[in-house]
Amino acid sequence: MGDSPPPRRDSQVPQSWEQPEDFGEDYGEDEQDLLGSPSFQSGMPMYQGFPTEDAQMGGLEYPAVDMGYSQEYQPSAAYPAAEYSTLGQHLYQQMESTFQDPSASLFAQYNLYTDGDQDFQENPQHGPYLRDDPALGPSEPAFMSFSRDVPEPEPRELAVQNAKAYLLQTSSSCDLSLYEHLVNLLTKVLNERPEDPLSILESLNRTTQWEWFHPKMDTLRDDPELQPTYEMAEKQKALFLRSSAGGEGEQEMEEEVGETPVPNIMEMAFYFEQAGVGLSSDESFRIYLALKQLVEQQPIHICRFWGKILGLSRSYLVAEVEFREGEEEGEEEELEEMLEGEALEAHEEEGEEDEEKEVDTVPKPQWKPPPTVPKEESRTGTNKYLYFVCSEPGRAWTRLPHVTPAQIVQARRIKKFFTGHLDAPVTSFPPFPGNEANYLRAQIARISAATHISPLGFYQFGEEEGDEEEEGGAGRDSFEENPDFEGIPVLELVDSMANWVHHTQHILPQGRCTWVNPLQKTEEEEELGEEEEKADEAMEEVEQEVGPPLLTPLSEDAEVMHMAPWTTRLSCSLCPQYSVAVVRSNLWPGAYTYASGKKFENLYIGWGHKYSPENFNPALPAPIQHEYPSGPEILEMSDPTVEEEQALKAAQEQALAAAEEEEEDEEEEEDEDLED
């Protein structure tokens, strides 16, 4: 045959060599030469020495012969179906006869494993491979001949198997083996690829072990951890969205441009920024949107940003509001009072039932608790305004309950940091009557009464009130804005504290803004017995408490350990004509007030603690009570002896007999008198 294979006749779709029946029956002269060539007559396949890639060079293709592989790995080649009809069948039979004799194959001449060829032909499957086996040298191939007899392991392989079995032993305290732990550790190092893995090996070891014993429960895919900032951003996203669109949105915008109870937080932040206090512009704008959301949810007539009270875990943003007239803001409180009353009634009924069941009457104590001071009604005194709080703009606003005099009195005796959770208990001595929400409300009332100030003349008393005074002697408790107020120059506001006044009522030591007599009885209590009235009359009368009236100048405030209670300054001394007056409270650090022309505002940002010149010391426990008075009426007597009991019995019998004789003598004398 020639040096080159016959040229390809056409470019028909190639067919697999494993399907010789698809070829036609006719073939040309070149195929006759190919069948009669010496290569086929000697039994050596012609195309065996040509790889498939080489056969495609020069635009020629050759069919790949059967190399002893299985059908799934059998190579395929293209051959024209129209012209090679009978040629394919003859070639397939010739190649099968050729490979049946191993000695006639070119591959058999270079076979290094002649002993296993027969087995390899009987089961044409891939044999076992030993990849990266250290027992093999660099010149030895990385595969072995197939054999049905499993050879005994070599000593080195046996040692490796024993060592791996030792490492696979699980711990007695868990189901983790050292082998698995090392695999996890190396996998973590290769995945993360730290810069210096040796220096952080101990940390990686602990982290890997912790991850093994704390797996995540999701079996499909680990949920990405939701960052707090992302969660807060999702909640604040609703603040920036408008609820309506189109014509409704334009109408709503026109309404917002008009009068609205939402305060101008950005203007307040601008002035306080000149004073060097306040919050950032971003947080101030978010607070403005949060207050806007609060006004939309509640029937609010007046809304004001009171300030921010810091906490250990979370802080409180406080909004001071006043509901519209006619709104029943006390429905929740009435419901709470009803529930408390029902609970007390149920408790009293249970106590009566227990008393009926008891045979022996339990002695009642003569001590009576001091009378409870009633809390002030809504829209008056310490409960003049309502307060809503939230931890971050975008979170839900929570309404604080009304404050009671007992809570204010106890809040003056303790000092606690806020945790940021309204339902957290207040652990202190003396015990505080309520949780953190009540303590927060009491501190807000105290700070408002002491630090809410305004320029002199901004507020004035109404003409209707005149010189009327309430029964408690606290004077007038309401005021109105002065329409004729023109403002006070900034320099005068800074120079004299007499130009500033308190516009919030002072809280008396009783815990109220208006004093009440706790011993004064109501109509229901007057119906009680006379004995209780006499006991009450014996008690000492309580002195009436009187505080400073409204709109009292700051110059009359008392000093704190020879320190002025207020500090005034200009926001900028270089340009006083464009500055604002700033007043800072030294009694409640964190309380600031600015004034510029007809505008002023109060703000508090602090921990909610009053300044104390001395370190805070908790109140000492009450002194130990005296022992009970000793006397014969409360001392126990020793049991009498038998002789004493007999003597006492004989004496009693004699006394009884003597009494009977006296009665008989008296009866006889009476009979004689009747006969006479």
C-alpha positions as CSV (number, residue, x, y, z in Angstrom):
1,M,0.0,0.0,0.0
2,G,1.1,3.6,-0.4
3,D,2.8,5.9,2.2
4,S,-0.4,7.9,2.7
5,P,-4.0,6.8,3.4
6,P,-6.6,7.2,0.7
7,P,-8.1,10.6,0.3
8,R,-11.5,11.4,1.6
9,R,-14.2,11.3,-1.1
10,D,-16.8,13.7,0.3
11,S,-17.8,15.5,3.4
12,Q,-20.8,13.5,4.5
13,V,-21.9,13.3,8.2
14,P,-19.3,11.0,10.0
15,Q,-20.6,7.8,11.4
16,S,-19.2,5.6,14.2
17,W,-16.9,2.8,13.3
18,E,-18.9,0.6,15.6
19,Q,-21.8,0.6,13.2
20,P,-20.5,-1.1,10.0
21,E,-23.9,-2.0,8.7
22,D,-24.7,1.7,8.0
23,F,-22.1,1.7,5.1
24,G,-23.1,1.0,1.5
25,E,-22.2,-2.0,-0.5
26,D,-20.1,-0.3,-3.2
27,Y,-16.6,0.9,-2.8
28,G,-13.9,2.1,-5.2
29,E,-10.5,1.0,-6.5
30,D,-8.6,2.6,-3.6
31,E,-10.4,0.4,-1.2
32,Q,-9.4,-2.7,-3.3
33,D,-5.8,-1.6,-2.9
34,L,-6.3,-1.1,0.8
35,L,-7.6,-4.6,1.3
36,G,-4.9,-6.2,-0.7
37,S,-2.1,-4.4,1.0
38,P,0.6,-6.4,2.8
39,S,-0.3,-4.7,6.1
40,F,-3.7,-6.4,6.1
41,Q,-2.4,-9.7,4.9
42,S,0.2,-9.9,7.7
43,G,-2.5,-9.3,10.4
44,M,-1.2,-6.0,11.6
45,P,-3.9,-3.2,11.6
46,M,-2.8,-0.4,9.5
47,Y,-4.3,2.5,11.5
48,Q,-3.1,1.3,14.9
49,G,0.0,3.4,15.0
50,F,-1.9,6.6,14.1
51,P,-3.6,8.5,16.9
52,T,-6.9,10.2,16.2
53,E,-5.5,13.7,16.3
54,D,-2.7,12.8,13.8
55,A,-5.2,11.2,11.4
56,Q,-7.1,14.5,11.1
57,M,-4.1,16.4,9.7
58,G,-4.2,17.3,6.1
59,G,-7.9,17.1,5.8
60,L,-7.9,13.3,6.2
61,E,-9.7,11.1,8.8
62,Y,-9.1,7.6,9.8
63,P,-11.4,5.3,11.9
64,A,-10.1,4.5,15.4
65,V,-9.6,0.8,15.9
66,D,-10.7,-1.2,18.9
67,M,-8.0,-0.9,21.5
68,G,-9.7,-3.4,23.9
69,Y,-11.7,-0.7,25.8
70,S,-15.3,-1.2,26.8
71,Q,-18.2,0.0,24.6
72,E,-18.7,3.2,26.7
73,Y,-15.0,4.3,26.1
74,Q,-14.8,3.1,22.5
75,P,-13.4,5.9,20.2
76,S,-15.4,6.9,17.2
77,A,-14.3,8.3,13.8
78,A,-15.9,9.6,10.7
79,Y,-16.1,7.5,7.5
80,P,-18.1,8.2,4.4
81,A,-21.2,6.0,4.4
82,A,-22.0,6.1,0.7
83,E,-18.7,4.8,-0.7
84,Y,-17.5,2.6,2.2
85,S,-20.3,0.2,2.3
86,T,-18.7,-3.3,2.3
87,L,-15.2,-2.0,3.4
88,G,-16.4,-1.3,6.9
89,Q,-17.7,-4.8,7.5
90,H,-14.5,-6.4,6.2
91,L,-12.3,-4.1,8.3
92,Y,-14.3,-4.8,11.4
93,Q,-14.0,-8.6,11.0
94,Q,-10.3,-8.3,10.2
95,M,-9.6,-6.2,13.3
96,E,-11.5,-8.6,15.5
97,S,-9.5,-11.5,14.2
98,T,-6.3,-9.5,14.7
99,F,-7.0,-8.6,18.3
100,Q,-7.9,-12.2,19.2
101,D,-4.2,-13.0,18.8
102,P,-2.2,-11.0,21.3
103,S,1.1,-11.8,19.7
104,A,0.1,-10.3,16.4
105,S,-0.7,-6.9,18.0
106,L,1.8,-4.0,17.9
107,F,0.7,-3.1,21.5
108,A,1.6,-6.6,22.6
109,Q,5.2,-6.2,21.5
110,Y,5.7,-3.4,24.0
111,N,3.5,-4.7,26.7
112,L,5.3,-4.7,30.1
113,Y,2.7,-6.8,31.8
114,T,2.4,-9.9,29.7
115,D,1.2,-12.1,32.6
116,G,-2.1,-10.2,33.1
117,D,-3.0,-9.6,29.4
118,Q,-5.3,-12.6,29.3
119,D,-7.2,-11.4,32.4
120,F,-7.3,-7.9,30.9
121,Q,-8.9,-9.2,27.7
122,E,-11.4,-11.3,29.5
123,N,-12.7,-8.3,31.6
124,P,-12.0,-5.1,29.6
125,Q,-12.5,-2.8,32.5
126,H,-10.2,-0.2,34.1
127,G,-8.0,-1.8,36.7
128,P,-7.2,-0.3,40.1
129,Y,-4.9,2.7,40.1
130,L,-2.7,3.8,43.0
131,R,-2.3,7.5,42.7
132,D,0.5,9.3,44.5
133,D,1.6,6.0,46.2
134,P,4.9,6.7,48.0
135,A,5.9,3.0,47.6
136,L,6.3,3.6,43.8
137,G,9.5,5.0,42.6
138,P,9.8,7.9,40.1
139,S,10.4,5.5,37.2
140,E,7.6,3.0,37.9
141,P,4.2,3.6,36.4
142,A,1.3,4.6,38.6
143,F,-0.9,1.6,37.9
144,M,-0.7,-2.1,38.5
145,S,-1.8,-5.2,36.6
146,F,-5.2,-6.5,37.4
147,S,-5.3,-9.7,39.4
148,R,-8.1,-11.7,41.1
149,D,-5.8,-12.6,44.0
150,V,-5.5,-9.7,46.6
151,P,-1.9,-9.6,47.7
152,E,-1.0,-9.2,51.3
153,P,-0.2,-5.6,52.3
154,E,3.3,-4.5,52.7
155,P,4.6,-3.6,56.2
156,R,4.6,0.1,55.3
157,E,1.1,0.0,54.0
158,L,0.0,-1.9,57.1
159,A,1.5,0.7,59.4
160,V,-0.3,3.4,57.5
161,Q,-3.6,1.6,57.9
162,N,-3.0,1.1,61.6
163,A,-2.1,4.7,62.1
164,K,-5.2,5.9,60.3
165,A,-7.4,3.5,62.3
166,Y,-5.9,5.0,65.5
167,L,-6.6,8.5,64.3
168,L,-10.2,7.5,63.5
169,Q,-11.0,6.6,67.0
170,T,-13.7,8.8,68.4
171,S,-13.4,10.6,71.7
172,S,-15.2,9.3,74.8
173,S,-17.0,12.6,75.3
174,C,-18.1,13.2,71.7
175,D,-18.4,11.6,68.3
176,L,-15.5,13.5,66.7
177,S,-12.2,11.8,65.9
178,L,-8.8,13.4,65.6
179,Y,-8.6,12.4,61.9
180,E,-11.9,14.3,61.1
181,H,-10.8,17.3,63.2
182,L,-7.4,17.5,61.3
183,V,-9.3,17.2,58.0
184,N,-11.6,20.0,58.9
185,L,-8.7,22.2,60.1
186,L,-6.7,21.7,56.9
187,T,-9.8,22.3,54.8
188,K,-10.5,25.6,56.7
189,V,-6.9,26.7,56.2
190,L,-7.0,26.0,52.5
191,N,-10.3,27.7,52.0
192,E,-9.5,30.8,53.9
193,R,-5.7,30.9,53.1
194,P,-4.6,33.3,55.9
195,E,-1.3,35.1,55.6
196,D,0.4,33.5,58.5
197,P,-1.5,30.3,59.4
198,L,1.2,29.0,61.8
199,S,0.8,32.0,64.1
200,I,-3.0,31.6,64.3
201,L,-3.1,27.9,64.3
202,E,-4.4,27.7,67.9
203,S,-7.2,30.2,67.1
204,L,-8.1,28.2,64.0
205,N,-8.1,25.0,66.0
206,R,-10.6,26.4,68.5
207,T,-12.8,27.9,65.8
208,T,-12.9,24.7,63.9
209,Q,-13.8,22.7,67.0
210,W,-16.5,25.2,67.9
211,E,-18.0,25.1,64.4
212,W,-18.2,21.3,64.6
213,F,-20.1,21.3,67.9
214,H,-22.4,24.2,66.9
215,P,-23.6,23.4,63.4
216,K,-26.2,25.5,61.7
217,M,-29.6,23.9,61.5
218,D,-30.3,24.9,57.9
219,T,-29.6,21.8,55.8
220,L,-30.0,23.5,52.4
221,R,-28.0,26.7,52.6
222,D,-26.7,28.8,55.5
223,D,-28.9,31.8,55.9
224,P,-26.9,35.1,55.7
225,E,-26.7,36.8,59.1
226,L,-28.9,39.9,59.1
227,Q,-26.8,42.8,60.3
228,P,-28.5,45.2,62.8
229,T,-27.7,48.1,60.5
230,Y,-29.4,46.4,57.6
231,E,-32.4,45.5,59.7
232,M,-32.7,49.1,61.0
233,A,-32.4,50.4,57.5
234,E,-35.3,48.2,56.3
235,K,-37.5,49.6,59.1
236,Q,-36.5,53.2,58.4
237,K,-37.1,52.7,54.7
238,A,-40.9,53.0,55.4
239,L,-40.3,56.5,56.8
240,F,-39.2,57.8,53.4
241,L,-42.1,56.3,51.4
242,R,-45.3,58.2,50.8
243,S,-48.5,56.3,51.3
244,S,-50.3,57.8,48.3
245,A,-49.4,59.0,44.8
246,G,-50.8,61.2,42.1
247,G,-53.5,63.7,42.9
248,E,-53.9,62.4,46.4
249,G,-50.2,62.9,47.1
250,E,-50.3,66.5,45.9
251,Q,-53.3,67.2,48.1
252,E,-51.6,65.6,51.1
253,M,-48.5,67.7,50.4
254,E,-50.6,70.9,50.4
255,E,-52.1,69.9,53.8
256,E,-48.6,69.3,55.2
257,V,-47.4,72.7,54.0
258,G,-50.2,74.3,56.1
259,E,-50.5,74.0,59.8
260,T,-49.2,70.7,61.2
261,P,-48.4,69.6,64.8
262,V,-45.1,68.1,63.6
263,P,-42.3,70.4,64.9
264,N,-39.5,71.8,62.8
265,I,-36.7,69.5,64.0
266,M,-34.2,70.6,61.5
267,E,-34.4,74.2,62.5
268,M,-34.0,73.2,66.2
269,A,-31.0,71.1,65.2
270,F,-29.5,74.0,63.4
271,Y,-29.6,76.3,66.4
272,F,-28.4,73.7,68.8
273,E,-25.6,72.9,66.5
274,Q,-24.4,76.5,66.9
275,A,-24.5,75.9,70.6
276,G,-22.3,72.8,70.3
277,V,-25.0,70.3,71.4
278,G,-27.6,68.2,69.7
279,L,-27.8,65.3,67.3
280,S,-26.4,64.8,63.8
281,S,-28.4,66.1,60.9
282,D,-29.1,62.5,59.6
283,E,-30.5,61.4,63.0
284,S,-32.5,64.7,63.4
285,F,-34.2,64.2,60.0
286,R,-35.0,60.6,60.9
287,I,-36.5,61.8,64.2
288,Y,-38.6,64.3,62.2
289,L,-40.0,61.5,60.0
290,A,-40.6,59.4,63.1
291,L,-42.6,62.2,64.8
292,K,-44.5,62.7,61.5
293,Q,-45.4,59.0,61.6
294,L,-46.5,59.3,65.3
295,V,-48.8,62.3,64.4
296,E,-50.4,60.2,61.7
297,Q,-51.1,57.4,64.1
298,Q,-52.4,59.3,67.1
299,P,-54.9,62.2,67.5
300,I,-52.2,64.7,68.5
301,H,-52.8,68.4,68.7
302,I,-49.3,69.5,69.9
303,C,-46.1,67.5,69.4
304,R,-42.6,68.3,70.5
305,F,-39.3,66.5,70.6
306,W,-38.4,66.3,74.3
307,G,-34.9,64.8,74.0
308,K,-32.9,61.6,74.2
309,I,-32.2,59.7,77.4
310,L,-29.2,57.4,77.1
311,G,-29.3,53.7,78.2
312,L,-26.8,50.9,78.6
313,S,-28.0,48.8,75.7
314,R,-30.5,51.1,74.0
315,S,-31.5,54.8,74.3
316,Y,-34.9,56.4,74.4
317,L,-36.2,59.1,72.0
318,V,-38.9,61.0,73.9
319,A,-41.8,62.8,72.3
320,E,-44.0,65.2,74.3
321,V,-47.5,65.4,72.9
322,E,-50.9,66.7,73.8
323,F,-54.1,65.1,72.4
324,R,-56.9,67.0,70.8
325,E,-59.8,68.1,72.9
326,G,-62.5,65.4,73.2
327,E,-60.1,62.5,72.7
328,E,-60.3,60.0,75.5
329,E,-56.6,59.5,76.2
330,G,-57.4,57.9,79.6
331,E,-59.2,54.9,78.3
332,E,-56.2,52.6,78.7
333,E,-55.6,53.9,82.2
334,E,-59.2,53.4,83.2
335,L,-59.0,49.9,81.9
336,E,-55.9,49.3,84.0
337,E,-57.7,50.7,87.1
338,M,-60.7,48.4,86.4
339,L,-58.4,45.4,86.1
340,E,-56.6,46.3,89.3
341,G,-59.9,46.8,91.1
342,E,-61.2,43.5,90.0
343,A,-58.0,41.8,91.1
344,L,-58.3,43.5,94.5
345,E,-61.9,42.4,94.9
346,A,-61.0,38.8,94.0
347,H,-58.2,38.9,96.5
348,E,-60.5,40.2,99.2
349,E,-63.1,37.5,98.4
350,E,-60.4,34.8,98.7
351,G,-59.3,36.3,102.0
352,E,-62.9,36.2,103.3
353,E,-63.3,32.6,102.3
354,D,-60.0,31.7,104.0
355,E,-61.1,33.4,107.2
356,E,-64.4,31.5,107.2
357,K,-62.5,28.2,106.8
358,E,-60.1,29.1,109.6
359,V,-61.3,28.1,113.1
360,D,-58.9,30.3,115.1
361,T,-59.1,34.0,114.4
362,V,-55.9,35.6,113.4
363,P,-55.1,38.8,115.4
364,K,-55.2,41.9,113.3
365,P,-52.3,44.3,113.4
366,Q,-53.0,47.7,114.8
367,W,-50.5,49.4,112.4
368,K,-52.1,51.1,109.5
369,P,-50.1,52.1,106.3
370,P,-49.9,55.8,105.6
371,P,-52.6,57.1,103.3
372,T,-51.9,56.9,99.6
373,V,-51.5,60.2,97.8
374,P,-53.7,60.2,94.7
375,K,-52.1,60.9,91.4
376,E,-52.9,64.0,89.4
377,E,-55.5,63.8,86.7
378,S,-54.7,64.0,83.0
379,R,-53.9,67.4,81.5
380,T,-52.9,68.7,85.0
381,G,-49.7,68.9,87.0
382,T,-47.2,66.2,86.3
383,N,-49.6,64.5,83.9
384,K,-50.2,67.6,81.8
385,Y,-48.6,66.0,78.7
386,L,-48.3,62.5,77.4
387,Y,-45.0,61.0,76.4
388,F,-44.1,58.5,73.7
389,V,-40.7,56.8,73.5
390,C,-38.9,54.6,71.0
391,S,-35.4,53.3,70.8
392,E,-34.7,54.2,67.1
393,P,-36.5,56.2,64.4
394,G,-38.7,53.7,62.5
395,R,-39.5,51.5,65.5
396,A,-42.9,51.5,67.1
397,W,-43.7,54.3,69.6
398,T,-44.7,53.2,73.1
399,R,-46.8,55.3,75.3
400,L,-45.6,55.8,78.9
401,P,-48.2,55.6,81.7
402,H,-49.1,58.5,83.9
403,V,-46.8,59.1,86.9
404,T,-47.9,58.7,90.5
405,P,-46.6,60.7,93.5
406,A,-45.2,57.6,95.1
407,Q,-43.0,57.0,92.0
408,I,-41.6,60.5,92.0
409,V,-40.8,60.3,95.7
410,Q,-39.0,57.0,95.4
411,A,-37.2,58.2,92.2
412,R,-35.6,61.0,94.3
413,R,-34.1,58.4,96.6
414,I,-32.5,56.1,94.0
415,K,-30.2,56.4,91.1
416,K,-30.3,53.8,88.3
417,F,-29.0,53.6,84.8
418,F,-31.6,52.8,82.1
419,T,-31.2,49.5,80.3
420,G,-33.3,50.4,77.2
421,H,-36.0,47.9,77.9
422,L,-39.3,49.3,79.3
423,D,-40.4,46.1,80.9
424,A,-37.1,45.7,82.9
425,P,-37.5,45.6,86.7
426,V,-36.0,48.3,88.8
427,T,-34.0,46.6,91.6
428,S,-33.2,49.2,94.3
429,F,-33.6,50.1,97.9
430,P,-36.0,51.6,98.8
431,P,-38.0,49.5,96.4
432,F,-39.4,51.4,93.4
433,P,-43.1,50.9,92.8
434,G,-43.0,49.9,89.1
435,N,-40.7,48.9,86.2
436,E,-38.4,50.9,84.0
437,A,-41.2,52.5,82.1
438,N,-42.5,54.1,85.3
439,Y,-39.0,55.1,86.4
440,L,-38.5,56.7,83.0
441,R,-41.7,58.6,83.3
442,A,-40.8,59.9,86.8
443,Q,-37.4,61.1,85.6
444,I,-39.0,62.9,82.6
445,A,-41.4,64.7,85.0
446,R,-38.6,65.8,87.3
447,I,-36.4,67.0,84.4
448,S,-39.2,68.9,82.8
449,A,-40.2,70.7,86.0
450,A,-36.6,71.8,86.7
451,T,-35.2,72.6,83.2
452,H,-38.0,73.9,81.0
453,I,-37.5,77.6,80.8
454,S,-38.4,80.4,78.4
455,P,-37.5,84.1,77.9
456,L,-39.3,86.6,80.2
457,G,-42.5,87.8,78.6
458,F,-42.9,85.0,76.1
459,Y,-45.8,83.6,78.2
460,Q,-48.3,85.4,80.3
461,F,-51.3,84.5,82.5
462,G,-54.8,84.7,81.1
463,E,-57.0,87.6,82.0
464,E,-59.8,85.3,83.2
465,E,-57.7,83.8,86.0
466,G,-56.7,87.1,87.6
467,D,-55.6,86.5,91.2
468,E,-57.5,83.3,91.6
469,E,-55.7,80.6,93.5
470,E,-56.6,76.9,93.9
471,E,-57.3,75.3,97.2
472,G,-53.9,73.8,97.4
473,G,-52.2,77.2,97.3
474,A,-50.1,76.5,94.3
475,G,-51.4,79.5,92.4
476,R,-52.2,79.5,88.7
477,D,-51.3,76.5,86.7
478,S,-51.9,77.6,83.1
479,F,-50.6,80.3,80.8
480,E,-50.8,81.5,77.2
481,E,-48.4,82.9,74.7
482,N,-48.0,86.7,74.6
483,P,-48.7,88.0,71.1
484,D,-47.0,91.3,71.9
485,F,-43.7,89.7,72.7
486,E,-40.9,91.2,70.7
487,G,-37.9,89.3,72.0
488,I,-35.1,90.1,74.3
489,P,-31.6,91.0,73.0
490,V,-29.1,88.2,73.2
491,L,-26.6,90.0,75.3
492,E,-29.3,90.8,77.9
493,L,-30.3,87.1,78.0
494,V,-26.8,86.1,78.7
495,D,-26.0,88.8,81.2
496,S,-29.0,88.4,83.6
497,M,-30.8,85.2,84.7
498,A,-33.8,87.4,85.6
499,N,-34.7,87.4,81.9
500,W,-35.5,83.7,82.0
501,V,-38.5,82.1,83.8
502,H,-39.8,78.6,84.5
503,H,-42.9,77.7,82.5
504,T,-43.4,74.3,84.1
505,Q,-45.0,73.8,87.6
506,H,-42.7,72.9,90.4
507,I,-43.1,69.4,91.9
508,L,-43.7,69.5,95.7
509,P,-42.0,67.0,98.1
510,Q,-45.3,65.2,98.1
511,G,-44.8,64.2,94.5
512,R,-47.5,66.4,93.1
513,C,-47.7,69.9,91.6
514,T,-50.8,70.8,93.7
515,W,-50.8,69.8,97.3
516,V,-53.6,67.6,98.7
517,N,-54.3,66.6,102.3
518,P,-53.9,62.8,102.5
519,L,-55.9,62.7,105.8
520,Q,-58.9,64.4,104.3
521,K,-61.7,61.8,103.9
522,T,-64.1,61.4,101.1
523,E,-67.8,61.0,101.4
524,E,-67.5,57.2,101.3
525,E,-64.9,57.2,104.0
526,E,-67.0,59.5,106.3
527,E,-69.6,56.8,106.5
528,L,-67.3,54.7,108.6
529,G,-67.6,54.2,112.4
530,E,-66.9,56.8,115.0
531,E,-64.0,54.9,116.4
532,E,-61.9,55.3,113.3
533,E,-62.7,59.0,113.2
534,K,-61.5,59.5,116.7
535,A,-58.3,57.6,115.9
536,D,-57.7,59.9,112.9
537,E,-58.3,63.0,115.0
538,A,-55.5,61.9,117.3
539,M,-53.0,61.9,114.5
540,E,-50.9,65.0,113.9
541,E,-52.0,67.3,111.2
542,V,-49.9,67.4,108.1
543,E,-48.4,70.8,107.1
544,Q,-49.3,72.2,103.8
545,E,-46.5,72.3,101.1
546,V,-46.1,75.3,98.9
547,G,-43.8,75.7,96.0
548,P,-42.7,78.5,93.8
549,P,-45.4,79.7,91.4
550,L,-45.3,79.6,87.6
551,L,-43.1,82.0,85.6
552,T,-40.6,82.4,88.5
553,P,-37.3,83.9,87.3
554,L,-34.2,81.7,87.3
555,S,-32.4,84.2,89.5
556,E,-34.4,82.9,92.5
557,D,-33.2,79.3,92.0
558,A,-31.2,77.9,94.9
559,E,-27.4,77.4,94.5
560,V,-25.9,73.9,94.6
561,M,-22.9,73.7,96.9
562,H,-22.0,77.4,96.2
563,M,-22.4,76.7,92.5
564,A,-24.8,78.6,90.2
565,P,-27.6,76.3,89.0
566,W,-27.4,77.8,85.4
567,T,-24.7,78.8,83.0
568,T,-25.2,81.2,80.1
569,R,-23.0,81.9,77.1
570,L,-23.1,83.1,73.5
571,S,-22.8,80.6,70.7
572,C,-20.0,82.7,69.2
573,S,-18.3,85.6,70.9
574,L,-16.7,86.9,67.7
575,C,-20.0,87.9,66.1
576,P,-22.5,88.5,69.0
577,Q,-25.0,90.2,66.7
578,Y,-25.6,86.9,64.9
579,S,-25.2,84.6,67.8
580,V,-27.8,82.8,70.0
581,A,-28.1,82.7,73.7
582,V,-27.4,79.3,75.3
583,V,-28.4,78.3,78.8
584,R,-27.1,75.1,80.4
585,S,-28.4,73.5,83.5
586,N,-25.9,72.5,86.2
587,L,-28.5,70.7,88.2
588,W,-29.4,68.3,85.4
589,P,-26.4,67.9,83.1
590,G,-27.6,67.5,79.6
591,A,-30.4,70.1,79.7
592,Y,-29.9,73.0,77.3
593,T,-32.0,75.9,76.0
594,Y,-31.4,78.4,73.2
595,A,-33.1,81.7,72.4
596,S,-32.8,83.9,69.4
597,G,-35.4,86.7,68.9
598,K,-38.8,85.2,69.3
599,K,-37.7,81.6,69.1
600,F,-36.5,79.3,71.9
601,E,-36.4,75.6,72.5
602,N,-35.6,73.2,75.3
603,L,-33.7,69.9,74.8
604,Y,-32.3,67.2,77.1
605,I,-29.7,64.7,76.0
606,G,-28.2,62.8,79.0
607,W,-28.4,59.8,81.3
608,G,-31.4,61.1,83.3
609,H,-29.4,61.6,86.5
610,K,-29.4,64.7,88.7
611,Y,-26.1,66.3,89.7
612,S,-24.9,65.4,93.1
613,P,-22.0,67.1,94.8
614,E,-21.3,64.0,96.8
615,N,-21.1,60.4,95.7
616,F,-24.4,58.7,95.6
617,N,-25.0,56.4,98.6
618,P,-28.1,54.2,98.8
619,A,-30.5,54.8,101.7
620,L,-29.7,52.8,104.8
621,P,-32.2,50.2,106.0
622,A,-34.7,51.2,108.7
623,P,-33.5,51.0,112.4
624,I,-34.2,47.8,114.2
625,Q,-37.4,48.0,116.2
626,H,-37.5,47.7,120.0
627,E,-38.3,44.5,121.8
628,Y,-41.7,43.9,123.1
629,P,-42.3,45.1,126.6
630,S,-41.9,42.4,129.2
631,G,-44.6,42.0,131.9
632,P,-46.6,39.4,133.8
633,E,-49.4,39.6,131.3
634,I,-47.2,38.3,128.5
635,L,-44.9,36.0,130.4
636,E,-45.6,32.3,130.4
637,M,-46.2,30.5,133.7
638,S,-44.8,27.2,134.8
639,D,-47.1,24.2,135.1
640,P,-48.4,23.5,138.7
641,T,-47.6,20.3,140.5
642,V,-50.1,17.7,141.5
643,E,-50.2,18.9,145.1
644,E,-50.8,22.5,144.0
645,E,-53.6,21.3,141.7
646,Q,-55.2,19.4,144.6
647,A,-54.9,22.3,147.0
648,L,-56.3,24.7,144.4
649,K,-59.2,22.2,143.8
650,A,-59.9,22.0,147.5
651,A,-59.8,25.8,147.9
652,Q,-62.3,26.2,145.0
653,E,-64.6,23.6,146.6
654,Q,-64.5,25.4,149.9
655,A,-65.2,28.7,148.2
656,L,-68.1,27.2,146.3
657,A,-69.6,25.7,149.5
658,A,-69.3,29.0,151.3
659,A,-71.0,30.8,148.5
660,E,-73.8,28.3,148.6
661,E,-74.3,28.8,152.3
662,E,-74.4,32.5,151.9
663,E,-77.1,32.2,149.2
664,E,-79.2,29.9,151.5
665,D,-78.9,32.4,154.4
666,E,-80.0,35.2,152.1
667,E,-83.0,33.3,150.9
668,E,-84.0,32.5,154.5
669,E,-83.8,36.1,155.4
670,E,-85.9,37.1,152.5
671,D,-88.5,34.6,153.4
672,E,-88.7,35.9,157.0
673,D,-89.1,39.4,155.8
674,L,-92.0,38.4,153.5
675,E,-93.8,36.6,156.4
676,D,-93.4,39.7,158.6
